[in-house]
Amino acid sequence: MPEAPQTDEGWFVLHDFRTVDWDAWRDAPERERERALDEGVAYLERHEAVEDAADGTSAVFSVLGHKADLLVLHFRPTLDALSTAERRFESTAFASFTEQPTSYVSVTEVSGYVSDDYFEGDDADIDEGLRRYIEGKMQPDIPDGEYVSFYPMSKRRSGEDNWYMLDFDERAELMSGHGDVGREYAGKIKQVISSSVGFDDHEWGVTLFGADPTDIKDIVYEMRFDEASARYGEFGDFYVGRRFPPTDLGAYLAGDPVPTAEHGGDGHGDATAGSHAHGDSHGEGGHHHGGDDSEHHHGDDGGHHGDGDSHHGDGAGDEDGDAATDEESIRSELEDLDIYAGKPHGEDVFATVLYSEADTDELFEEVEGLRGNFEHYGTHVKTAVYEGGAAAGADAEDVRSAVVSIWETASAAETAAGFLSELPGIVERAGEESGFGTMGMFYTVKPEHREDFVDTFAGVGELLDEMDGHFETDLMVNVEDDNDMFIASQWRSREDAMAFFRSDEFTDTVEWGRDVLADRPRHVFLA
């Protein structure tokens, strides 16, 4: 008998679909509608605040098409808590104007396809980054203001295409390939896989969240061509909609666009894409972005640890290493995350940078856990947190931190970006309209020259402020090493940046830097 993968369960899930009796709503007296609306809003607000249970999360979505009008989505730690949430809705006056055409009951799950260490190792030996990843899968959040698509699915048991008769290793390999497709949507799609074996008509429920609904269409379309879906996937009905805050229920019933905040209204809650996350694979517990065999998650390329050599700054003007096509492709993959990645001249590595307004100590604690996971992979070079505002006169209100992760392959950098994008306080970078993005300059300074370096940067900053196409430049310091500096310089275009790097002032600075730097600088195009 083929081996069944081990599983671990998290929160229970209820997709509660509702249709509105529009004729009854229109015909009801205004006083009755007001009471129903007040009780409906109060119910949704209480459940978003999870006042009915010790833990969990809830949200309401508009649903397009004839199959439903509303989706109330609940995650709770027990099945009984889900039952209570469902029945409490029925006690509201608003419920009398709705019917429940369908629902779906499931439980979040991770399986042995994710990581043998998680199921077979001692708790003390489980990598902290892997632990955090799995906790996020079993106790997921619900992104604010994003589009949702839900569908149930099962694995086929028909003739020779019987998923459950395949060997474990063959199933694991298929799931790994399936996950490769999902990772291409890191930062665009957040996916929640929940098992419904024994709970509902299919075997899993798949809930996709995305700021752009076409990304939802694209990931489902691409995965249909993957063997795990093409041969073994069977799907139920699809439902699509968009999250809105409970206080917008009246606007929804009135036929107004929701969320109202995007349309100049007075809606509460974030009506924009409020969460970065990463795409995974479909079915049977999903597939981890980086906690199973490293060859499946961060590329097959071998590599070494350490920074390696780089060119001097006066070589930044060379056009030989632009690799424009590759960099544009990477930027396209990561731009929705506000992450800029690129291949530096002379080095076969790729860098990912995210900016955060979270408390630096809190951010570092989170990054340290992920970094422990990254260090299992040969393609990982370096991940660090840099605190901004190191230059004299920096405005404290504008200070932010940067998370820098350097890898030997583009796919590994993209995969790491999926994890890092869920860090606290990730924000949009000023000047995102830039067609170029950021030039990252990494310097290791001799301790005795640290203050001189900071003072010199302040002088260079004045020059930068006068240059065409310059948006902003910040000097950041590694929170673990005061002598490790990262300068994030944002420009309108590559040519604008190159004008500065070709300037006499920059050449003089580089010559001066030969005496104060402990190592050769790394200049990375993060476009």
LOTOR-723365 format. One record per residue (C-alpha): x, y, z. Coordinates in steps of 0.5 Angstrom, whole numbers, padded with zeros to 4 digits, always signed. Example, Ala and Ser with C-alpha at 12.3 -4.5 7.8 and 13.67 -1.06 7.14 Angstrom:
residues 2
+0025-0009+0016 +0027-0002+0014 
This chain:
residues 527
+0000+0000+0000 +0003+0007-0002 +0005+0011+0004 +0001+0017+0006 +0004+0023+0008 +0004+0025+0015 -0001+0032+0016 -0001+0037+0022 -0008+0041+0022 -0009+0048+0024 -0015+0053+0024 -0022+0050+0022 -0025+0054+0016 -0032+0056+0014 -0033+0059+0007 -0040+0061+0009 -0044+0064+0002 -0050+0068+0002 -0055+0070-0003 -0059+0076-0002 -0066+0076-0003 -0066+0083-0007 -0074+0083-0007 -0075+0082+0000 -0070+0088+0002 -0073+0093-0003 -0080+0092-0001 -0078+0092+0007 -0080+0098+0011 -0074+0103+0012 -0074+0102+0019 -0073+0094+0018 -0068+0095+0013 -0064+0100+0018 -0065+0094+0024 -0062+0089+0019 -0056+0093+0017 -0054+0095+0024 -0054+0088+0026 -0051+0085+0020 -0045+0091+0021 -0045+0089+0028 -0044+0082+0027 -0039+0082+0022 -0035+0087+0026 -0035+0083+0032 -0033+0077+0028 -0027+0081+0025 -0025+0083+0032 -0026+0075+0034 -0030+0077+0040 -0033+0070+0039 -0027+0066+0040 -0020+0066+0043 -0016+0066+0036 -0018+0066+0029 -0020+0071+0024 -0026+0073+0019 -0027+0077+0013 -0033+0079+0009 -0033+0079+0001 -0037+0081-0005 -0038+0075-0009 -0040+0076-0017 -0044+0072-0021 -0051+0068-0020 -0048+0063-0015 -0047+0068-0009 -0047+0075-0007 -0043+0075+0000 -0038+0071+0003 -0037+0071+0010 -0030+0067+0011 -0028+0065+0018 -0022+0061+0021 -0022+0059+0028 -0018+0054+0033 -0024+0049+0033 -0030+0046+0029 -0035+0048+0035 -0032+0056+0034 -0034+0055+0027 -0041+0053+0029 -0042+0058+0034 -0040+0064+0029 -0045+0061+0023 -0051+0060+0028 -0050+0067+0031 -0050+0070+0024 -0057+0067+0023 -0059+0070+0030 -0059+0077+0026 -0064+0081+0023 -0060+0081+0017 -0060+0074+0016 -0067+0074+0015 -0066+0077+0008 -0061+0072+0006 -0060+0065+0004 -0054+0060+0004 -0054+0057-0002 -0047+0053-0001 -0042+0053+0004 -0035+0049+0005 -0032+0046+0012 -0024+0045+0012 -0018+0045+0016 -0011+0048+0015 -0006+0043+0014 +0001+0042+0012 +0004+0035+0010 +0010+0031+0009 +0011+0034+0003 +0013+0040+0006 +0019+0038+0011 +0021+0031+0014 +0025+0035+0019 +0018+0038+0022 +0015+0031+0023 +0021+0027+0024 +0025+0032+0028 +0025+0034+0035 +0022+0041+0037 +0028+0044+0039 +0032+0042+0032 +0026+0045+0028 +0029+0051+0024 +0026+0057+0026 +0025+0060+0019 +0021+0053+0018 +0017+0054+0024 +0015+0061+0022 +0013+0059+0015 +0009+0053+0018 +0005+0057+0023 +0003+0062+0018 +0000+0056+0013 -0004+0053+0019 -0006+0060+0022 -0006+0065+0016 -0009+0072+0016 -0013+0075+0011 -0011+0080+0007 -0014+0087+0007 -0018+0089+0001 -0016+0084-0004 -0019+0080-0009 -0021+0073-0007 -0022+0066-0011 -0025+0060-0008 -0025+0053-0011 -0025+0046-0008 -0021+0040-0011 -0020+0033-0011 -0014+0028-0013 -0017+0024-0019 -0018+0016-0018 -0019+0014-0025 -0016+0008-0028 -0009+0009-0029 -0009+0016-0027 -0010+0015-0019 -0006+0019-0015 -0007+0015-0009 -0004+0009-0012 +0003+0013-0014 +0009+0012-0009 +0010+0018-0004 +0017+0020-0008 +0013+0020-0014 +0008+0024-0011 +0013+0029-0008 +0016+0030-0014 +0010+0032-0017 +0008+0037-0012 +0015+0040-0012 +0014+0042-0020 +0007+0044-0018 +0010+0049-0013 +0015+0051-0018 +0009+0055-0022 +0007+0057-0015 +0013+0061-0013 +0013+0065-0020 +0007+0069-0016 +0011+0070-0010 +0008+0077-0007 +0002+0077-0012 -0002+0071-0010 -0003+0069-0002 -0006+0062-0002 -0009+0058+0003 -0010+0051+0003 -0015+0047+0007 -0016+0040+0008 -0024+0038+0007 -0023+0030+0007 -0028+0027+0012 -0031+0034+0012 -0034+0036+0005 -0035+0034-0002 -0028+0035-0004 -0021+0034-0001 -0019+0041-0001 -0021+0048-0001 -0016+0053-0004 -0017+0060-0003 -0013+0065-0007 -0012+0072-0005 -0009+0078-0010 -0009+0085-0011 -0010+0084-0019 -0015+0079-0020 -0012+0077-0027 -0006+0074-0023 -0011+0069-0020 -0013+0067-0027 -0006+0067-0029 -0004+0062-0023 -0010+0058-0024 -0009+0057-0032 -0001+0056-0031 -0002+0050-0026 -0007+0047-0031 -0001+0045-0035 +0003+0042-0029 +0002+0035-0029 +0000+0035-0022 -0007+0038-0024 -0007+0036-0032 -0007+0029-0030 -0009+0029-0023 -0013+0035-0021 -0021+0035-0021 -0024+0042-0019 -0031+0044-0016 -0034+0051-0017 -0030+0057-0017 -0033+0063-0013 -0029+0070-0014 -0030+0077-0010 -0027+0082-0006 -0026+0084+0001 -0029+0090+0004 -0030+0093+0011 -0036+0091+0015 -0038+0098+0015 -0039+0098+0008 -0045+0093+0008 -0050+0099+0007 -0046+0101+0001 -0046+0094-0002 -0053+0093-0001 -0054+0100-0004 -0051+0098-0010 -0045+0103-0009 -0038+0101-0011 -0034+0097-0005 -0029+0098-0001 -0032+0105-0001 -0025+0108+0001 -0022+0107-0006 -0028+0111-0009 -0027+0117-0004 -0032+0115+0001 -0032+0114+0008 -0031+0107+0009 -0026+0104+0014 -0021+0099+0013 -0015+0099+0008 -0018+0098+0001 -0012+0097-0002 -0007+0091-0002 -0006+0090+0005 -0001+0084+0005 +0005+0081+0001 +0005+0074+0001 +0007+0068-0003 +0004+0063-0008 +0005+0056-0007 +0003+0049-0010 -0004+0047-0010 -0007+0041-0006 -0005+0036-0001 -0002+0041+0004 +0001+0045-0001 +0009+0045-0002 +0014+0050+0002 +0018+0055-0001 +0024+0053+0002 +0023+0048+0008 +0024+0041+0004 +0030+0039+0000 +0034+0045-0002 +0035+0043-0009 +0027+0044-0010 +0027+0051-0007 +0033+0055-0008 +0035+0053-0015 +0039+0047-0017 +0045+0051-0018 +0051+0050-0013 +0054+0055-0010 +0059+0058-0004 +0058+0062+0002 +0061+0069+0003 +0061+0076-0001 +0066+0074-0006 +0069+0080-0010 +0066+0086-0014 +0069+0092-0018 +0071+0098-0016 +0066+0104-0017 +0069+0107-0023 +0067+0101-0027 +0060+0102-0025 +0060+0106-0032 +0061+0100-0036 +0056+0098-0040 +0058+0090-0041 +0055+0088-0035 +0048+0091-0036 +0044+0085-0037 +0038+0089-0038 +0033+0083-0041 +0035+0079-0034 +0034+0085-0030 +0027+0087-0033 +0025+0080-0032 +0026+0080-0025 +0024+0087-0024 +0017+0085-0027 +0017+0079-0022 +0018+0083-0016 +0015+0090-0017 +0009+0088-0014 +0013+0087-0007 +0016+0093-0008 +0023+0089-0008 +0028+0091-0013 +0033+0085-0015 +0039+0085-0020 +0045+0082-0022 +0051+0086-0021 +0057+0087-0025 +0062+0082-0025 +0058+0078-0020 +0054+0072-0021 +0049+0074-0015 +0042+0077-0014 +0040+0082-0009 +0033+0083-0006 +0032+0089-0002 +0025+0091+0002 +0024+0097+0006 +0020+0097+0013 +0018+0102+0018 +0017+0097+0023 +0021+0097+0030 +0028+0095+0028 +0029+0090+0033 +0023+0087+0032 +0024+0087+0024 +0031+0084+0026 +0028+0078+0030 +0024+0076+0025 +0029+0076+0020 +0034+0072+0024 +0029+0067+0024 +0028+0067+0017 +0036+0067+0016 +0037+0061+0020 +0033+0057+0014 +0036+0061+0008 +0043+0059+0011 +0041+0051+0009 +0042+0053+0002 +0048+0053-0002 +0045+0059-0006 +0045+0064+0000 +0050+0069+0000 +0048+0074+0006 +0042+0076+0009 +0042+0082+0014 +0038+0088+0016 +0040+0095+0015 +0038+0101+0019 +0037+0108+0016 +0039+0115+0018 +0046+0114+0019 +0048+0120+0016 +0048+0127+0020 +0042+0131+0019 +0037+0125+0017 +0030+0126+0019 +0028+0121+0024 +0021+0121+0021 +0023+0119+0015 +0028+0113+0017 +0026+0106+0015 +0030+0100+0015 +0032+0095+0009 +0032+0088+0009 +0038+0086+0004 +0038+0078+0002 +0043+0076-0003 +0043+0070-0007 +0047+0066-0013 +0041+0065-0017 +0035+0070-0019 +0030+0064-0017 +0033+0063-0010 +0032+0071-0009 +0025+0071-0012 +0023+0065-0007 +0027+0069-0001 +0023+0075-0003 +0016+0071-0002 +0018+0070+0005 +0021+0077+0007 +0015+0080+0004 +0011+0078+0010 +0016+0081+0015 +0012+0087+0019 +0012+0094+0017 +0014+0093+0009 +0012+0099+0006 +0012+0102-0001 +0019+0105-0003 +0018+0113-0005 +0019+0114-0013 +0016+0107-0015 +0014+0110-0021 +0022+0110-0023 +0023+0106-0029 +0030+0104-0026 +0029+0103-0018 +0035+0103-0013 +0042+0103-0014 +0045+0099-0008 +0052+0100-0006 +0055+0096+0000 +0062+0098+0003 +0065+0095+0009 +0069+0101+0013 +0075+0100+0017 +0073+0102+0024 +0078+0108+0025 +0075+0111+0019 +0067+0110+0020 +0066+0117+0022 +0070+0120+0016 +0066+0115+0012 +0059+0118+0015 +0061+0125+0014 +0064+0124+0007 +0057+0121+0005 +0053+0127+0008 +0058+0131+0003 +0056+0127-0003 +0049+0127-0001 +0049+0135-0002 +0051+0133-0009 +0046+0128-0011 +0041+0133-0009 +0043+0137-0015 +0043+0132-0020 +0037+0131-0025 +0034+0124-0024 +0036+0123-0017 +0030+0121-0012 +0033+0120-0006 +0039+0117-0002 +0040+0114+0005 +0046+0111+0008 +0044+0105+0012 +0048+0101+0017 +0048+0093+0019 +0045+0093+0026 +0050+0087+0027 +0056+0090+0024 +0057+0098+0025 +0062+0098+0019 +0058+0094+0014 +0054+0100+0010 +0049+0100+0005 +0047+0106+0001 +0041+0106-0003 +0040+0111-0008 +0034+0111-0012 +0034+0114-0019 +0029+0116-0025 +0033+0112-0030 +0039+0108-0031 +0043+0113-0035 +0041+0119-0029 +0045+0114-0024 +0050+0113-0029 +0051+0120-0030 +0053+0121-0023 +0058+0114-0023 +0062+0117-0029 +0063+0124-0025 +0069+0127-0023 +0066+0127-0016 +0065+0120-0015 +0071+0118-0018 +0075+0122-0013 +0070+0119-0007 +0072+0112-0010 +0080+0114-0010 +0079+0116-0002 +0075+0110-0001 +0081+0106-0002 +0084+0108+0004 +0078+0107+0009 +0075+0101+0006 +0077+0094+0009 +0074+0091+0003 +0073+0092-0004 +0066+0095-0005 +0060+0092-0008 +0055+0096-0013 +0049+0092-0015 +0044+0095-0019 +0037+0093-0016 +0033+0095-0022 
